[in-house]
Amino acid sequence: MSCDWEWFEMSEQRMEKPCLSGGGVPVPESGLQVHWKEFMCGGGSAFCNILISYPLNKVIFRQMMHGVEATFALHQLQKEGLGFLYRGMLPPLLQRTLSMSLMFGVYDESLRPLLERKLNPYVAKTCAGVVAGCFEATLMPFERIQTLLIHPKFHNKFKNTADAARHIVRHYGIKEFFRGLTPILIRNGPSNALFFIFRDEIRQRLPVQEKLIYQSLQNFLAGASIGAFLSTLFYPLNVIKIAMQCELGGPHRTITYEFRYILRKRGLKFANFYHGAGLNISRAFLSWGIINASYEVCRKLLYA
């Protein structure tokens, strides 16, 4: 999932006027001077998350790719050794850091003018979320390379991220970096929009916490719950995306073709698309909890 965010808590000294009705987004006195902070907060939160959750993410990838149980995927990783555990981390580290930076920043930049024009807050958040999701999709070459580096059949083919990128450009062209773009676009836009809406609705209904530890716990649980739900909802799209990106060269199959192919391969049971969903819920819960909590810490530091 790429799901994602924006929390605004400007102090009264930084605000020219109160929050716009229903949007939860204040209008700062000099917006151009502070907008970059949202990009920084989003990127910092993603950086913390990847360092902590990458091994779990790799187990889920194996389950998505092969449709196997968690114990079998863990056995595979154990057999490969510690040297391969963090193999392929650089692309998602760069991609998620840049992605979350764009997510927060572009959402902020898109939402403000819409709310200033008195557009319905829910419509404005939906539009801003979709725009931010499309911007995120420009970073999908990182996902593409990560998939190739994680796949066992490419372990001896590519040394690292740079080697894989050079090979793709030399033999297949730029288009190969964007294999699987359609499921990413379908995933990013709606999931981002839903996250923003759910997050703001929950935040308005939760009590205000005075102590920092309770604020952090509340932010963790709110982000974790929404992230886990949306990640599970859009999980089949990730399965299709990975299946498409595990191929190198050849025709770019459509999302409909890939869906039908995987469905037949897994016994014509849609439930089999959810192999790995249990661990995915745990990973998403942890990841989005870390992102949400660390994002708030970054905001406190930058807006202090």
Protein Blocks (a to p, Z undefined) as FASTA:
>chain_A
ZZdcddddddfklpcbdcdehklpacdfblmlmmmmmmmmmmmmmmmmmmmmmmmmmmmm
mmmmnopafklmmmmmmmnomklmmgoklmmmmmmmmmmmmmmmmmmmmmmmmmmnopaf
klmmmmmmmmmmmmmmmmmmmmmmmmmmmpmklmmmpmblmlmmmmmmmmnojmlmmgok
lmmmmmmmmmmmmmmmmmmmmmmmpccdfblklmmmmmmmmmmmmmmmmmmmmmmmmmmm
mmmmmpggjjdddfklmmmmmmmmnoopaklmmgoklmmmmmmmmmmmmmmmmmmmmmmm
mmZZ
